[in-house]
Amino acid sequence: MNFLETFLNLDVMLRVWPMLVKGIGNTLALSFTTIIGGGILGVLICLVRLYAPKPLRWLAIAYIDVFRAIPILVLLVLVYYALPFMGIRLSSFFAAVTALGLVFSSFTAEVFRAGIQAIPKGQVEAAESLGLPFRVTIWKVILPQALKIAIPPHTSNSVAIAKDTSLASVVAMPDLLKQATDAQALTANPSPLIAAAIMYLLFLLPAVRLVSYFEERYRHA
């Protein structure tokens, strides 16, 4: 059997194409849900970490440290396989969103903390001197400036978590990798795995270039 028939068998790829399309759709849904939900949660945790009373700050710090340290794969297994012993059963999709979102939110919180702390204190003092309420200062003054600083690392973290969605296959989430491995088993041919790798590249390469663009754009901002 030659190389093309083994690894780039177009007939096999076409036969399993519907499975791969379903997989990439689930992967995209998982990625966007995680990035949006985890991003919002991360910003909120960042604000608690910086501005809440001390006990809540300590809880936020503990949250950030724990979920930045724990491997995503371990967290996925705990959420999907351990929580049912407490009567909490999540679908594979929501188990994956929960695990990935917890990790992503912790990194987002640190990225925005660095962005907020990089803002000159005079900006906040000026807002206070104008009599702006704290929530308005946060929304109108602090977060817009912090966002510009945080965009490059936050985009990089978003790409990283999108790649880590492939780990969701261990909890039977029918993402692209799971569909490709199932197709490989059905056809007894590795071509579906190659097709999945190409689809991942088509999905992630533009995102990688976007990270480079943001890094270059905001380097001199």
VMD Tcl script that draws the C-alpha trace (Angstrom):
set ca {
  {0.00 0.00 0.00}
  {1.53 3.33 -1.06}
  {1.74 6.55 0.94}
  {-1.22 8.29 -0.73}
  {-3.57 5.35 -0.22}
  {-2.53 5.08 3.41}
  {-2.49 8.69 4.58}
  {-4.25 10.76 1.91}
  {-6.96 8.45 0.67}
  {-9.49 10.85 -0.85}
  {-12.16 8.16 -1.15}
  {-11.95 7.50 2.61}
  {-11.92 11.22 3.40}
  {-15.05 11.81 1.32}
  {-16.85 8.91 2.99}
  {-16.20 10.25 6.49}
  {-16.62 13.92 5.55}
  {-20.05 14.28 7.26}
  {-18.54 12.98 10.52}
  {-15.67 15.47 10.31}
  {-18.01 18.38 9.52}
  {-20.06 17.53 12.60}
  {-16.83 17.36 14.60}
  {-15.51 20.74 13.46}
  {-18.91 22.28 14.20}
  {-18.78 20.96 17.76}
  {-15.18 22.09 18.13}
  {-16.03 25.63 16.99}
  {-19.05 25.75 19.32}
  {-16.94 24.54 22.23}
  {-14.17 27.03 21.46}
  {-16.40 30.09 21.16}
  {-18.51 29.18 24.21}
  {-15.38 28.68 26.30}
  {-13.69 31.87 25.12}
  {-16.73 34.09 25.59}
  {-17.93 32.58 28.88}
  {-14.46 32.13 30.32}
  {-13.43 35.61 29.20}
  {-16.36 37.31 30.93}
  {-15.83 35.25 34.08}
  {-12.11 36.03 34.03}
  {-12.69 39.79 33.89}
  {-15.13 39.58 36.81}
  {-12.65 37.55 38.86}
  {-9.95 40.07 38.00}
  {-12.09 42.91 39.36}
  {-12.76 40.93 42.55}
  {-9.04 40.21 42.81}
  {-8.21 43.92 42.64}
  {-11.10 45.79 44.23}
  {-13.16 43.50 46.49}
  {-12.75 43.24 50.29}
  {-9.75 41.19 51.40}
  {-11.53 37.86 52.05}
  {-12.95 37.91 48.52}
  {-9.58 38.92 47.12}
  {-7.98 35.90 48.78}
  {-10.65 33.64 47.31}
  {-10.04 35.13 43.86}
  {-6.29 34.62 44.21}
  {-6.85 31.00 45.30}
  {-9.19 30.45 42.32}
  {-6.66 31.86 39.88}
  {-3.73 29.92 41.31}
  {-5.57 26.60 41.49}
  {-6.99 26.65 37.98}
  {-3.77 27.93 36.43}
  {-1.91 25.05 38.07}
  {-4.24 22.09 37.49}
  {-3.88 20.28 34.13}
  {-6.90 20.64 31.88}
  {-7.08 16.89 31.27}
  {-7.28 16.20 35.01}
  {-10.00 18.82 35.43}
  {-11.99 17.38 32.53}
  {-11.93 13.91 34.08}
  {-12.92 15.28 37.49}
  {-15.83 17.29 36.13}
  {-17.20 14.54 33.88}
  {-16.48 11.40 35.90}
  {-16.28 12.55 39.55}
  {-19.19 15.02 39.85}
  {-21.83 12.32 39.14}
  {-20.90 10.77 42.51}
  {-22.28 13.99 44.03}
  {-25.42 13.80 41.91}
  {-24.18 16.40 39.40}
  {-24.30 15.06 35.85}
  {-23.20 17.24 32.95}
  {-23.30 16.44 29.27}
  {-19.93 15.99 27.60}
  {-20.27 19.43 26.01}
  {-21.04 21.27 29.24}
  {-18.42 19.28 31.14}
  {-15.84 20.37 28.59}
  {-17.04 24.00 28.65}
  {-16.88 23.99 32.46}
  {-13.37 22.57 32.67}
  {-11.92 24.65 29.84}
  {-13.78 27.78 31.00}
  {-12.42 27.52 34.54}
  {-8.86 27.31 33.27}
  {-9.31 30.01 30.63}
  {-10.96 32.39 33.10}
  {-8.01 32.09 35.48}
  {-5.53 33.06 32.76}
  {-7.85 35.83 31.57}
  {-8.02 37.23 35.09}
  {-4.22 37.45 35.28}
  {-3.93 39.02 31.84}
  {-6.43 41.75 32.70}
  {-4.92 42.26 36.14}
  {-1.60 43.05 34.47}
  {-3.38 45.34 32.03}
  {-5.22 47.24 34.75}
  {-2.13 47.62 36.92}
  {-0.23 49.02 33.94}
  {-2.65 51.96 33.69}
  {-1.19 55.12 35.28}
  {-2.82 55.89 38.64}
  {-3.46 59.41 37.43}
  {-6.22 58.08 35.17}
  {-8.17 56.74 38.14}
  {-7.46 59.85 40.23}
  {-8.74 62.05 37.41}
  {-11.95 60.02 37.21}
  {-12.41 60.31 40.97}
  {-11.82 64.06 40.87}
  {-14.60 64.34 38.29}
  {-16.94 62.56 40.68}
  {-17.48 59.51 38.49}
  {-19.01 56.53 40.33}
  {-16.70 53.55 40.76}
  {-18.65 51.36 38.32}
  {-18.47 54.08 35.66}
  {-14.73 54.50 36.25}
  {-14.27 50.75 35.78}
  {-16.46 50.55 32.67}
  {-15.50 53.80 30.95}
  {-11.93 54.47 32.07}
  {-10.13 51.37 33.34}
  {-11.38 48.47 31.22}
  {-11.05 50.15 27.78}
  {-7.41 51.00 28.48}
  {-6.70 47.61 30.04}
  {-8.23 45.89 27.01}
  {-5.70 47.47 24.67}
  {-2.86 46.15 26.82}
  {-4.48 42.74 27.31}
  {-5.49 42.04 23.70}
  {-2.23 40.35 22.52}
  {-1.81 37.92 25.45}
  {-5.57 37.34 25.68}
  {-5.73 36.45 21.99}
  {-2.79 34.10 22.43}
  {-4.52 32.40 25.36}
  {-7.69 32.11 23.27}
  {-5.80 30.25 20.54}
  {-4.23 27.98 23.15}
  {-7.58 27.08 24.70}
  {-9.06 26.48 21.23}
  {-6.30 23.91 20.64}
  {-6.96 22.36 24.03}
  {-10.56 21.63 23.02}
  {-9.14 18.47 21.42}
  {-8.79 17.12 24.98}
  {-12.59 17.02 25.22}
  {-12.51 13.75 23.28}
  {-11.58 11.96 26.54}
  {-15.08 12.70 27.90}
  {-16.80 11.41 24.74}
  {-17.39 14.90 23.40}
  {-17.90 14.42 19.62}
  {-15.41 17.11 18.66}
  {-13.23 16.97 15.57}
  {-10.59 14.70 17.08}
  {-13.16 12.25 18.48}
  {-14.98 12.08 15.16}
  {-11.70 11.58 13.31}
  {-10.56 8.75 15.59}
  {-13.97 7.09 15.27}
  {-13.76 7.43 11.48}
  {-10.25 6.02 11.49}
  {-11.47 2.98 13.42}
  {-14.42 2.48 11.06}
  {-12.35 2.71 7.88}
  {-9.16 1.07 9.21}
  {-7.29 3.94 7.57}
  {-5.48 6.96 9.08}
  {-6.66 9.36 6.37}
  {-9.47 10.80 8.58}
  {-6.84 11.82 11.13}
  {-4.88 13.63 8.43}
  {-8.05 15.35 7.25}
  {-8.77 16.43 10.84}
  {-5.25 17.81 11.19}
  {-5.73 19.85 8.02}
  {-9.06 21.17 9.33}
  {-7.43 22.17 12.61}
  {-4.77 24.05 10.64}
  {-7.37 25.86 8.54}
  {-9.18 26.83 11.72}
  {-6.18 27.83 13.84}
  {-3.59 29.26 11.42}
  {-5.58 32.48 10.83}
  {-5.96 32.82 14.60}
  {-2.19 32.44 15.06}
  {-1.58 35.13 12.47}
  {-4.12 37.33 14.26}
  {-2.09 37.00 17.46}
  {1.04 38.14 15.61}
  {-0.89 41.07 14.15}
  {-2.12 42.23 17.56}
  {1.32 41.82 19.10}
  {2.85 43.97 16.39}
  {0.08 46.55 16.42}
  {0.02 47.12 20.17}
  {3.76 46.84 20.73}
  {4.17 50.53 19.91}
  {0.75 51.67 21.11}
}
mol new
graphics top color blue
foreach p $ca { graphics top sphere $p radius 0.5 }
foreach p [lrange $ca 0 end-1] q [lrange $ca 1 end] { graphics top cylinder $p $q radius 0.2 }
display resetview
